Every structure is written in C-alpha cells, then in structure tokens.
C-alpha cells in the first residue's frame, strides 16, 4: 500500500494520485501525476471515436481546474473553457457546435478577467482515469464536467453574460 510520500497532490485541482516523475502542462499548474492522468484520459478518447462525444468536456473540466501561472493566456483559458462548459451543459451544444462557440468566444478573450481559483473541487481527473470501459468513461467524464461547472457556480452569471454579449 502506498504511503503519504507516494501520493502527489495536484496544486491545481487537488487530485490525489500516485506520484510520478514527468512533465507538466506549459502554463496550467498541475502535478506530473495529474498531467499524466489527463493524458491517459486523452489517449483513451482519441483511441475510441465513440468517446469523442465527451472529449471537449474532459478538456474543459481539466483546464478550468488548472488555472495556471497568472499569465494572460492562463486567465483566458479558464474563461474560455468555462464558457464552453456552459454551452455544452446549459445549452446542449455538442461537438463542432460547441467548438464553434468557443472559437467565437476566443475573438473576445482579451476581455476576460481573472476568475478566482476554487479552493476545492468535488471531482477531478482522478475520478475519471480509472474508468476504462467506454460507457464508464463517458459517464465519469459527464459527472466530472457537471461537478466542475457546479464548483464554479458563483461565476455562472458572469460567464453567461460574457458569452452572450458577442
């Protein structure tokens, strides 16, 4: 059984995963273990066309849980990914329609303010990475995305107003 020293706590999302050495995202603050788990989720989705229906939810959930280094691109990333979560979960947009909405939002990304990071998240990539069967993976991703959107509930009105002003 792994001891406390063998567990990595992600500074972005707070996930607790077995510690690994390795790279992290260029500007989204994460532990190597969290970045590796996210890349496992991405590989699973890219290898199964049926999982592409939840792919953008995975990307958006992970991105908003890792607000990053305070750079302009990190600030914009959180806002844009929250906006795409909103159109997927509130409006039911999927696939290319959700992506087109995000591209339209990106034209106004310079207007996005820094949103305060969450102190804790209900679910993280750690709750998804073990769901290997396609149906279990898709269900875990949807639960994760819905939980992340709920974790940002104090920003919903702002994101909705910002998204619909353009």
N, C-alpha and C positions, 0 to 999 in steps of 0.2 A: 504494500500500500504506500502511496506517495505521501511524503511528509510535507509540511508547510513550505519548506525551501524548494520543493519540486513543483510548486504551483505558481504560475505567473498571473498577477492581477493586472489587467489592462488599464492603463491610465486614461484611456478614452471612454470605454464603456463599462469598465469594472468587471468584465468577464473573468472567470477563474478557470484557467486551462492548464494542462501540464506544460511546464516550462520547456521552451526550445530556444536554441540559438538560431539567429537568422535575420533576414531583412525586415524592415517595416515600411509602411507607406511613405512616400516622399514628403507629404505635408500634413497628413491626418495622423494625429498622435495615437499610437497603439503599441501594444507589446508584440514581440515577434510571434508569440503563440496565437494571439488574436488575428494577426495578419495571415498566419499560416492557416488557421481555421477558416477565415474568409476565403482564402484562395482554394481551399478544399471544396467549399460550397460553390464557388465559381466554376471550378473544374467539373463538378457533378452536373451543374446546369448546362454548361457548354457541351457536355458529352451526351445529353439526353434532350432532344428537341422538344419533348413534352414538358420539360421544366422551364423552357424559355418564357412561359406564361407568368412565372413568378420571378424571373430573373431581375427585372427592374426593381421589384420590391426588396430583394436581397441587397442590391447595390445601394438603394436609397436608405434602407434601415441601417446598414453598416456605416454609410457616410455620415448620417446625422448623429450617430453615436460617437463619432471620432472628429470633434470639431477642429482639431489641428493646432497649428502653430501661431494663430493670430494673424497670419498673412491675409491679404485681400482675397486671394484665391480660396483659402480655407473658410473665410467668412461667407463668401459667395457659395461655396459648396454646400454648406449647411442649409442656407436659404433655398437654393435650387432643389436640393434633394427633398427638403420638407415640402416644397410646392409640388413636386412630382408625386410624393406620397399622398398628398391631399387629392390630386386629380384622380389617382388610382383608387383610393379608399373612399373618398367622399362622392366622386362623380362617376366611378366605374370605368374610367378610361383604361385601356389595356394596350400593350404592345406599342406599335408605331404611333398610335394616337397619343399615348402618354409621353412618348419620346418627342413627338412634335410639339406638345405643350411645353415640355422642358426647354426645347430649342427656342421657342418664342419667349419664355421667361428669361433665358440667357441673354437676350438682347437688352434686358433691363437690369442685369445683375449688379451693375455698379451702384444701384440704388439700395441694395440690401444692407441693412445694418448688422452688426454683430449681435447674434442672439445668445443669451446666457446658456452655457452648457448645463445639462441636467446633473444633479448630484448623484443620481442612481437610475438605473434602467430596470424595468420589470423582466425583460428578456434580452438576451444578447445572442451573438453568433454561437456561443457555447450551447445554446438550447436548440440549435439547428444542425450543427456539424455532425452529430451522431445519427441523424435521420437519413439513412442511406437509401431506403426503398423510395421510389419516385413519389408515391402517394403520401408517404410520411414526410418526405422532404417538402413537398408543396404545401402540405398542411402546416408544418412547422414554420415555414417562411411566412405564410399568411398570418399566423399567430404573432410572430415576431414583428412584422410590419405594423399590424394593428396595435400591438403593445407600444411600439416606438412612437407611433402617431399619438397615442393616448398620453405617453410620457411628456410630449410637447404640447399638451392641451392649452397651456397658458399662452401659446403663440399661435393657436389656430386662427383666431380672428385677424391677427396681423397678416399671416400668410394668405388667408383667403382674400383680404382686401388688396394686398400687394399683387397677388396673382391675377385678380380680375380688373385691375386698373389699366392694363395694357390692351 
